[in-house]
């Protein structure tokens, strides 16, 4: 565990933590994704009610065309990113894979990219495409305490489903070698 260094503002503290996590997992997010992640963490820091939401239902409600559709899709993507990255144990409690949150989050950001202006389209398209890398940074952030983020089975499933580098690290650190990922298996 590294030494805790307090920053002068919440923004600086979150930014330092994200930078430390990126270094820990050897992943450098592009600036727009890093900034988005910092502000996401600030926005949801004091919202414990998130854990009670069922993301599939939230996603279905967010798809309804109304004035809040873009905001609702963004919230679904953001919450799925937080669940998969910081709270993957929620998936186990709900008897789903962590990739359930990854798939819903990617879909929400992907749909959102088609609803917003050109500048925001690129950001949300990048969030959909970089979802797993951002999740890996969040895993590294959570792992800075020295406590394993993923249980061995969840790590193997997440790696097989998404190719997550943090899941692969958790698998190999535990001394396990999984079978080929789903997208790498030959089809007969």
KEDRENMI-325824 format. One record per residue (C-alpha): residue number from 0; chain; x, y, z. Coordinates in steps of 0.2 Angstrom, whole numbers, plus 5000, padded with zeros to 4 digits. Layout:
N
+-----+------+------+-------+------+
: pos : unit : east : north :   up :
+-----+------+------+-------+------+
: NUM :    A :    X :     Y :    Z :
...
+-----+------+------+-------+------+
END
This chain:
188
+-----+------+------+-------+------+
: pos : unit : east : north :   up :
+-----+------+------+-------+------+
:   0 :    A : 5000 :  5000 : 5000 :
:   1 :    A : 5007 :  5017 : 4996 :
:   2 :    A : 5007 :  5032 : 5007 :
:   3 :    A : 4992 :  5043 : 5007 :
:   4 :    A : 4996 :  5060 : 5001 :
:   5 :    A : 4982 :  5073 : 5003 :
:   6 :    A : 4978 :  5085 : 4990 :
:   7 :    A : 4971 :  5103 : 4992 :
:   8 :    A : 4955 :  5100 : 4983 :
:   9 :    A : 4943 :  5085 : 4980 :
:  10 :    A : 4947 :  5087 : 4961 :
:  11 :    A : 4965 :  5086 : 4964 :
:  12 :    A : 4963 :  5071 : 4976 :
:  13 :    A : 4953 :  5061 : 4963 :
:  14 :    A : 4965 :  5066 : 4949 :
:  15 :    A : 4980 :  5060 : 4959 :
:  16 :    A : 4971 :  5044 : 4964 :
:  17 :    A : 4967 :  5040 : 4945 :
:  18 :    A : 4985 :  5044 : 4940 :
:  19 :    A : 4991 :  5032 : 4953 :
:  20 :    A : 4979 :  5019 : 4948 :
:  21 :    A : 4984 :  5021 : 4930 :
:  22 :    A : 5003 :  5019 : 4935 :
:  23 :    A : 4999 :  5004 : 4945 :
:  24 :    A : 4990 :  4995 : 4930 :
:  25 :    A : 5002 :  5002 : 4917 :
:  26 :    A : 4987 :  5009 : 4908 :
:  27 :    A : 4987 :  5027 : 4901 :
:  28 :    A : 4969 :  5033 : 4898 :
:  29 :    A : 4968 :  5047 : 4885 :
:  30 :    A : 4965 :  5064 : 4893 :
:  31 :    A : 4947 :  5065 : 4889 :
:  32 :    A : 4943 :  5048 : 4897 :
:  33 :    A : 4954 :  5052 : 4912 :
:  34 :    A : 4945 :  5069 : 4915 :
:  35 :    A : 4928 :  5060 : 4913 :
:  36 :    A : 4933 :  5047 : 4926 :
:  37 :    A : 4939 :  5060 : 4938 :
:  38 :    A : 4923 :  5070 : 4937 :
:  39 :    A : 4912 :  5054 : 4937 :
:  40 :    A : 4921 :  5049 : 4954 :
:  41 :    A : 4917 :  5066 : 4961 :
:  42 :    A : 4899 :  5065 : 4955 :
:  43 :    A : 4895 :  5048 : 4963 :
:  44 :    A : 4906 :  5049 : 4978 :
:  45 :    A : 4891 :  5052 : 4990 :
:  46 :    A : 4878 :  5041 : 4982 :
:  47 :    A : 4876 :  5024 : 4991 :
:  48 :    A : 4859 :  5022 : 4984 :
:  49 :    A : 4867 :  5016 : 4968 :
:  50 :    A : 4870 :  4999 : 4974 :
:  51 :    A : 4851 :  4995 : 4975 :
:  52 :    A : 4848 :  4999 : 4956 :
:  53 :    A : 4845 :  4985 : 4944 :
:  54 :    A : 4855 :  4990 : 4929 :
:  55 :    A : 4845 :  4981 : 4915 :
:  56 :    A : 4829 :  4989 : 4921 :
:  57 :    A : 4838 :  5006 : 4922 :
:  58 :    A : 4844 :  5003 : 4904 :
:  59 :    A : 4827 :  4999 : 4897 :
:  60 :    A : 4820 :  5015 : 4905 :
:  61 :    A : 4834 :  5025 : 4898 :
:  62 :    A : 4830 :  5019 : 4881 :
:  63 :    A : 4813 :  5027 : 4881 :
:  64 :    A : 4814 :  5043 : 4870 :
:  65 :    A : 4810 :  5057 : 4881 :
:  66 :    A : 4819 :  5073 : 4887 :
:  67 :    A : 4830 :  5064 : 4899 :
:  68 :    A : 4835 :  5050 : 4888 :
:  69 :    A : 4853 :  5056 : 4885 :
:  70 :    A : 4855 :  5060 : 4904 :
:  71 :    A : 4848 :  5043 : 4908 :
:  72 :    A : 4859 :  5033 : 4896 :
:  73 :    A : 4874 :  5043 : 4903 :
:  74 :    A : 4869 :  5038 : 4921 :
:  75 :    A : 4867 :  5020 : 4916 :
:  76 :    A : 4884 :  5019 : 4908 :
:  77 :    A : 4892 :  5028 : 4923 :
:  78 :    A : 4884 :  5017 : 4936 :
:  79 :    A : 4889 :  5001 : 4926 :
:  80 :    A : 4907 :  5008 : 4925 :
:  81 :    A : 4907 :  5010 : 4944 :
:  82 :    A : 4900 :  4993 : 4948 :
:  83 :    A : 4911 :  4984 : 4936 :
:  84 :    A : 4927 :  4994 : 4942 :
:  85 :    A : 4925 :  4998 : 4960 :
:  86 :    A : 4911 :  4986 : 4966 :
:  87 :    A : 4913 :  4970 : 4956 :
:  88 :    A : 4907 :  4960 : 4971 :
:  89 :    A : 4889 :  4967 : 4967 :
:  90 :    A : 4889 :  4956 : 4952 :
:  91 :    A : 4892 :  4940 : 4963 :
:  92 :    A : 4878 :  4945 : 4975 :
:  93 :    A : 4866 :  4948 : 4961 :
:  94 :    A : 4872 :  4931 : 4953 :
:  95 :    A : 4877 :  4939 : 4937 :
:  96 :    A : 4895 :  4941 : 4929 :
:  97 :    A : 4904 :  4957 : 4930 :
:  98 :    A : 4903 :  4957 : 4911 :
:  99 :    A : 4884 :  4960 : 4913 :
: 100 :    A : 4889 :  4978 : 4919 :
: 101 :    A : 4902 :  4980 : 4905 :
: 102 :    A : 4890 :  4975 : 4892 :
: 103 :    A : 4876 :  4986 : 4898 :
: 104 :    A : 4888 :  5001 : 4901 :
: 105 :    A : 4896 :  4999 : 4884 :
: 106 :    A : 4878 :  4999 : 4876 :
: 107 :    A : 4872 :  5014 : 4885 :
: 108 :    A : 4888 :  5024 : 4880 :
: 109 :    A : 4886 :  5018 : 4862 :
: 110 :    A : 4868 :  5023 : 4861 :
: 111 :    A : 4872 :  5039 : 4869 :
: 112 :    A : 4885 :  5043 : 4857 :
: 113 :    A : 4872 :  5043 : 4843 :
: 114 :    A : 4861 :  5056 : 4853 :
: 115 :    A : 4873 :  5070 : 4857 :
: 116 :    A : 4882 :  5083 : 4848 :
: 117 :    A : 4898 :  5079 : 4838 :
: 118 :    A : 4910 :  5084 : 4852 :
: 119 :    A : 4901 :  5073 : 4864 :
: 120 :    A : 4899 :  5059 : 4852 :
: 121 :    A : 4917 :  5056 : 4851 :
: 122 :    A : 4919 :  5056 : 4870 :
: 123 :    A : 4904 :  5043 : 4873 :
: 124 :    A : 4910 :  5033 : 4858 :
: 125 :    A : 4928 :  5032 : 4866 :
: 126 :    A : 4920 :  5028 : 4883 :
: 127 :    A : 4911 :  5013 : 4875 :
: 128 :    A : 4926 :  5007 : 4866 :
: 129 :    A : 4938 :  5010 : 4881 :
: 130 :    A : 4926 :  5004 : 4895 :
: 131 :    A : 4937 :  4989 : 4899 :
: 132 :    A : 4952 :  4999 : 4901 :
: 133 :    A : 4944 :  5012 : 4912 :
: 134 :    A : 4937 :  4997 : 4922 :
: 135 :    A : 4954 :  4991 : 4924 :
: 136 :    A : 4960 :  5007 : 4930 :
: 137 :    A : 4946 :  5007 : 4943 :
: 138 :    A : 4951 :  4989 : 4948 :
: 139 :    A : 4969 :  4996 : 4951 :
: 140 :    A : 4962 :  5010 : 4961 :
: 141 :    A : 4953 :  4998 : 4972 :
: 142 :    A : 4968 :  4986 : 4973 :
: 143 :    A : 4979 :  5000 : 4980 :
: 144 :    A : 4974 :  4994 : 4997 :
: 145 :    A : 4982 :  4977 : 4994 :
: 146 :    A : 4965 :  4967 : 4995 :
: 147 :    A : 4961 :  4957 : 4979 :
: 148 :    A : 4947 :  4965 : 4969 :
: 149 :    A : 4941 :  4950 : 4960 :
: 150 :    A : 4938 :  4932 : 4966 :
: 151 :    A : 4947 :  4919 : 4955 :
: 152 :    A : 4931 :  4913 : 4946 :
: 153 :    A : 4925 :  4931 : 4943 :
: 154 :    A : 4942 :  4936 : 4936 :
: 155 :    A : 4942 :  4921 : 4924 :
: 156 :    A : 4925 :  4925 : 4918 :
: 157 :    A : 4929 :  4943 : 4916 :
: 158 :    A : 4945 :  4939 : 4906 :
: 159 :    A : 4936 :  4927 : 4895 :
: 160 :    A : 4922 :  4939 : 4892 :
: 161 :    A : 4931 :  4955 : 4890 :
: 162 :    A : 4950 :  4952 : 4889 :
: 163 :    A : 4952 :  4963 : 4904 :
: 164 :    A : 4970 :  4965 : 4909 :
: 165 :    A : 4967 :  4967 : 4927 :
: 166 :    A : 4957 :  4951 : 4927 :
: 167 :    A : 4971 :  4942 : 4918 :
: 168 :    A : 4983 :  4949 : 4932 :
: 169 :    A : 4972 :  4942 : 4945 :
: 170 :    A : 4971 :  4925 : 4937 :
: 171 :    A : 4990 :  4924 : 4935 :
: 172 :    A : 4994 :  4931 : 4952 :
: 173 :    A : 4984 :  4917 : 4959 :
: 174 :    A : 4994 :  4905 : 4950 :
: 175 :    A : 4980 :  4900 : 4938 :
: 176 :    A : 4980 :  4898 : 4919 :
: 177 :    A : 4963 :  4899 : 4911 :
: 178 :    A : 4958 :  4891 : 4894 :
: 179 :    A : 4957 :  4903 : 4879 :
: 180 :    A : 4946 :  4918 : 4879 :
: 181 :    A : 4929 :  4916 : 4870 :
: 182 :    A : 4934 :  4927 : 4855 :
: 183 :    A : 4950 :  4917 : 4853 :
: 184 :    A : 4943 :  4899 : 4852 :
: 185 :    A : 4941 :  4892 : 4835 :
: 186 :    A : 4924 :  4889 : 4829 :
: 187 :    A : 4920 :  4871 : 4822 :
+-----+------+------+-------+------+
END
